[in-house]
Amino acid sequence: MKNAIDELITVDGDELGLAGSRCRNCAEVTFPALADCPLCVEPDVMDPFRLRGHGMLRDYVLAERGPEGFPVPYVQAWVKLDDGPVIYSNIDTDDPRGFAADLGTPLRMVLAQFGSGEDTFTGWKFAVDGVRHD
């Protein structure tokens, strides 16, 4: 069975990204991709747009419980992508309880395995990058 997340992740050389969309009328960028623009409310105006896998930490929280197959604790975050949208992601860290990055810290997208056994799937997390990619 194909991994449902495969269509959301893009690869350009060594750079990971996300498959989003951008409006031909108002340039609104969304993730995931949409057909109709949520900003100018026009139908069928969204073109495919590759969001680079870079952003900055907007907010985060430590999760002490999670779905089966997710080791706890883990860090959940809102990431403001350099290309515009804010998305939800987990943060890749060896010490979730010790994670203390400042808001605005640069992040980069990394591939990650989630779940367990037959329910394992590939997705993404964001890791502290240390370099702004604006």
C-alpha positions in Angstrom: 0.0 0.0 0.0 1.3 3.5 -0.9 2.2 5.7 2.0 -0.5 8.5 2.0 2.1 11.1 3.0 4.3 10.5 -0.1 2.3 13.0 -2.2 2.9 15.7 0.5 6.7 15.4 0.6 8.9 16.7 -2.3 12.6 16.1 -2.8 14.8 18.4 -4.9 18.4 17.1 -4.7 19.2 17.0 -0.9 16.4 19.5 -0.1 13.1 18.2 1.4 10.0 20.2 0.9 6.2 20.0 1.0 3.7 20.0 -1.9 1.6 23.1 -1.5 -0.2 25.5 -3.7 -0.1 29.2 -4.6 -3.0 31.4 -5.8 -2.6 32.9 -9.3 -4.6 36.0 -8.2 -3.4 37.0 -4.8 -0.3 34.8 -4.3 -1.7 33.1 -1.1 0.4 30.0 -0.3 -1.3 26.9 1.3 -0.3 23.5 2.7 -1.6 21.1 1.8 -2.4 22.0 -1.8 -5.9 23.3 -2.5 -7.9 24.0 -5.7 -9.8 27.1 -4.4 -8.1 30.1 -2.7 -9.1 30.5 1.0 -7.9 34.2 0.9 -9.5 35.7 -2.2 -12.2 33.0 -2.3 -11.8 32.3 -6.0 -12.4 28.8 -7.4 -9.7 26.8 -9.3 -7.0 29.4 -9.0 -4.4 27.5 -7.0 -1.2 26.2 -8.9 1.2 23.6 -7.5 3.9 25.2 -5.4 6.9 23.6 -3.7 7.4 24.8 -0.1 11.0 24.6 0.9 11.5 22.6 4.1 12.7 25.5 6.1 11.0 27.7 8.7 11.1 29.0 12.2 9.7 27.9 15.5 6.4 29.7 16.3 5.3 27.8 19.3 5.7 24.4 21.0 4.6 22.2 23.8 5.8 18.9 25.3 3.4 16.0 24.8 3.4 13.5 27.6 0.8 11.2 25.9 0.4 10.2 22.3 -1.0 7.7 19.9 0.2 4.1 19.9 3.6 3.8 18.3 4.7 7.3 19.3 7.3 7.3 22.0 6.5 9.8 24.7 7.4 12.5 25.6 7.7 14.3 22.3 7.7 18.0 21.2 4.7 19.3 19.1 5.2 22.6 17.4 3.8 25.2 15.1 6.3 26.0 12.4 6.2 29.2 10.3 7.5 28.1 6.9 9.8 30.5 5.1 7.4 30.3 2.1 4.4 31.5 4.2 2.1 29.0 5.9 2.2 27.9 9.5 2.1 24.1 9.8 1.9 21.6 12.7 4.9 19.3 13.1 6.8 17.3 15.7 10.3 18.5 16.6 13.2 16.1 16.2 15.1 16.1 19.5 17.0 13.5 21.5 15.9 15.2 24.8 12.2 16.3 24.5 12.0 17.3 28.2 15.2 19.4 27.8 14.1 21.1 24.6 14.2 24.8 25.1 14.6 26.6 21.8 13.7 30.2 21.5 10.7 31.2 19.4 12.0 32.2 16.0 14.7 29.5 16.0 15.4 28.3 12.4 14.2 24.8 11.6 14.7 22.4 8.8 12.5 19.5 7.7 13.8 15.9 8.2 12.2 12.5 7.3 11.0 10.5 10.3 9.4 7.1 10.9 6.2 7.0 13.0 4.0 4.2 14.4 5.1 0.7 15.0 5.0 -2.7 13.3 2.7 -2.9 10.3 1.4 0.6 11.1 4.8 2.3 10.6 4.9 5.1 8.1 7.3 7.8 6.9 6.5 11.4 7.6 8.5 14.5 8.6 9.6 16.4 11.7 11.5 19.6 12.0 14.9 19.9 13.6 16.8 22.9 14.9 18.9 24.2 11.9 20.8 27.2 13.2 20.7 28.9 9.8 18.0 31.1 8.4 17.1 30.3 4.7 15.0 33.4 3.9 
